Amino acid sequence: MPRYKLVALTTPLPGREGDYHEWYNTTHLPELVNKFGMHGAQRYELVAKLTGNDTNPYLAIYDIVCDDPMELLGAIGKAMATGELTQSDASDMATCYTALFSELGERVVPA
């Protein structure tokens, strides 16, 4: 079955950092993983920027294994639209970047 990574680069609104992290860690990640059969998810904080101009300091990576990723994205969109997923007003949606990637080649590990 095909494997995918859904990535989200995000920023909290100024003064709302605590609310943002609380929602992301205790609500958003568990809802997405548990409601949509994802294989896991993890968040990361930017340590150093090497290239590019993206300003988002936080990254979430969701592990997905499914036959039809567009069906999954449609189900997530529907759940957002119907209120089945808990939204937060602490995230700066003007800077948010979310994208879905498919695996391309085998994972490289030390020889």
ABEGO torsion letter per residue (X at the ends): XBBBBBBBBBBBBBGAAAAAAAAAAAAAAAAAAAAAGBAEBBBBBBABBABEABABABBBBBBBBBABAAAAAAAAAAAAAAGABBBBAABBAAABBBBBBBBBEBBBBBX
